[in-house]
Amino acid sequence: MAVRNGTAHATSHKPVQWPLRAQDHGTRQWYTHRIHQHITVFNHEGSDSMPIDTPAVTSDFIQNFFACVDAHDFDRVESMLDPECEIVAPGFTQVGAPYVCLWMAGFFAAFPDLRHRPRRVVVDGDEIAFELHVTGTHTEDLPLPDGSSIPPTGRSLDITLGEFWTLAEGRVKNYTVYYDHHDFLTQLSALD
């Protein structure tokens, strides 16, 4: 795997049709490769998982998670997810850590400069809720679940998501995302 312009690239891959198109590249190419290879789960000393037992540790975990997301370090992100992590987001529901990363990679392909800033973290045992402020610039095609795409607009995105996680053994087991899809599309001029 090579890294160019902050994006991981695989040396070989197999195409994935949805939510990504075969002609897409960069982060998508890398993650296509990861889906088709055996995934190793870290359960040994030196593991990326950590005990989550206090709000301060949980906040640090979330900050670290999104620092890895913004760095396009999807190997590290995947190691912080339970192998059977379920993601539920507008237009996308899937089970498996690779699919959570694939969902994220799809946005980075369309918004290469995406930045995530978690805030207002609330912890109740293994349940976590927080706001996630997301900014970026739409510079590439954004594939949609129906197979169409929104061409690059060059417009800035500034949106707040609601994220709800359930942790299991120090990893994200359930990953639920809510956001105002209408606002998202309006900011891209897709609903003008």
C-alpha positions in Angstrom: 0.0 0.0 0.0 1.3 3.5 -0.9 0.2 6.9 0.5 -0.1 9.8 -1.9 -1.6 13.2 -1.0 -2.8 11.8 2.3 -4.8 9.0 0.6 -3.9 5.3 0.9 -3.7 3.4 -2.4 -3.7 -0.3 -2.9 -1.3 -1.9 -5.4 -4.1 -4.2 -6.6 -7.9 -4.3 -6.1 -11.2 -5.7 -7.2 -14.1 -3.3 -8.2 -17.0 -2.6 -5.9 -20.1 -1.3 -7.5 -22.2 0.4 -4.8 -21.8 2.7 -3.0 -18.6 3.2 -5.0 -18.1 3.0 -8.7 -15.2 1.1 -10.3 -13.8 4.1 -12.0 -13.4 5.9 -8.7 -9.9 5.9 -7.1 -7.8 6.9 -4.1 -9.4 6.0 -0.8 -12.0 3.9 -2.6 -9.4 1.8 -4.4 -7.6 1.1 -1.1 -10.7 0.1 0.7 -11.9 -2.1 -2.2 -8.7 -4.0 -1.7 -9.3 -4.3 2.1 -12.8 -5.8 1.6 -11.5 -8.5 -0.5 -8.7 -9.6 1.8 -8.9 -11.5 5.1 -9.4 -9.1 8.0 -7.2 -9.7 11.0 -8.8 -8.7 14.4 -6.4 -7.3 17.0 -7.0 -9.2 20.2 -3.5 -9.4 21.6 -1.2 -7.3 23.7 -0.5 -4.0 21.9 -4.1 -4.1 20.6 -5.7 -1.0 19.3 -8.7 -1.7 21.5 -8.8 -0.1 25.0 -11.0 -0.4 28.0 -13.7 2.4 27.9 -14.7 3.0 31.5 -14.7 6.8 32.0 -16.1 9.8 30.1 -12.5 11.2 29.8 -11.2 8.0 28.3 -14.2 7.8 26.0 -13.7 11.4 24.8 -10.1 10.6 24.1 -11.1 7.5 22.2 -13.5 9.6 20.1 -11.0 12.3 19.4 -8.4 9.7 18.4 -10.9 7.9 16.2 -11.7 11.0 14.2 -8.0 12.1 14.1 -7.5 8.7 12.3 -10.5 9.3 10.1 -9.2 12.7 9.0 -5.7 11.3 8.4 -7.4 8.6 6.1 -5.8 6.0 8.4 -8.5 3.4 7.7 -6.5 0.5 9.0 -6.4 2.2 12.4 -10.1 3.2 12.2 -11.0 -0.4 11.4 -9.1 -1.7 14.4 -11.2 0.6 16.6 -14.4 -1.0 15.3 -15.8 -4.3 16.3 -15.5 -6.7 13.4 -19.3 -7.0 13.3 -19.9 -3.3 13.8 -23.3 -2.3 12.4 -23.6 1.1 10.7 -26.9 2.8 10.2 -26.8 6.1 8.3 -29.1 7.9 5.9 -29.1 5.7 2.7 -26.7 3.1 4.1 -27.0 0.2 6.5 -24.5 -2.6 6.7 -22.7 -4.9 9.1 -18.9 -5.3 9.3 -16.1 -3.0 10.1 -14.9 -2.8 6.5 -18.2 -1.4 5.4 -18.1 1.3 8.0 -14.8 2.4 6.6 -16.1 2.0 3.1 -18.9 4.4 3.9 -16.4 6.9 5.3 -14.1 6.5 2.3 -16.9 7.3 -0.1 -17.3 10.7 1.5 -13.5 11.4 1.4 -13.4 10.6 -2.3 -15.9 13.4 -2.9 -14.7 15.7 -0.1 -10.9 15.0 0.2 -10.4 17.8 2.8 -13.2 16.6 5.2 -12.6 17.4 8.8 -14.5 16.0 11.8 -14.8 17.8 15.2 -16.6 15.9 17.9 -18.2 17.9 20.7 -20.8 17.6 23.5 -19.9 13.9 24.2 -22.3 12.2 26.6 -21.5 8.8 28.0 -23.8 6.3 29.8 -21.9 3.0 30.3 -21.2 1.6 26.9 -23.5 4.1 25.2 -22.1 7.3 23.7 -23.9 10.2 22.1 -22.2 13.3 20.6 -22.4 16.0 17.9 -20.0 15.8 15.1 -19.2 19.0 13.2 -18.1 18.2 9.7 -16.6 20.6 7.1 -15.1 20.0 3.6 -15.2 21.0 0.0 -17.0 19.0 -2.7 -14.4 18.5 -5.4 -15.3 15.1 -6.8 -18.4 13.1 -7.8 -20.5 12.0 -4.9 -22.2 8.6 -5.6 -25.7 8.2 -4.3 -27.5 5.0 -3.3 -29.6 5.0 -6.4 -26.5 4.8 -8.6 -26.6 8.4 -9.7 -24.1 10.9 -8.5 -23.7 14.6 -7.7 -21.0 16.2 -9.8 -18.4 18.3 -8.0 -19.7 21.7 -7.1 -16.7 23.3 -5.4 -19.0 24.3 -2.6 -18.2 24.1 1.1 -20.0 21.7 3.4 -20.6 22.7 7.0 -22.9 20.4 8.8 -23.5 18.8 12.3 -24.3 15.2 12.7 -25.7 13.3 15.6 -23.7 10.2 16.4 -24.7 7.3 18.7 -22.3 4.5 19.4 -22.5 1.3 21.5 -19.1 0.0 22.6 -18.2 -3.6 23.2 -14.8 -4.7 24.6 -13.3 -1.2 23.8 -14.5 -1.1 20.2 -17.4 0.5 18.4 -20.1 -2.2 18.0 -23.0 -0.1 16.8 -22.5 3.1 14.8 -25.6 5.2 14.1 -25.5 8.6 12.3 -28.2 11.2 11.8 -28.0 14.4 9.8 -30.2 16.7 7.9 -30.0 15.2 4.4 -32.0 18.1 3.0 -29.5 20.6 4.4 -26.6 18.5 3.1 -28.0 18.5 -0.4 -28.9 22.2 -0.3 -25.4 23.1 0.7 -24.1 21.3 -2.4 -26.8 23.1 -4.6 -28.3 19.7 -5.4 -31.8 21.0 -4.4 -31.6 24.6 -5.8 
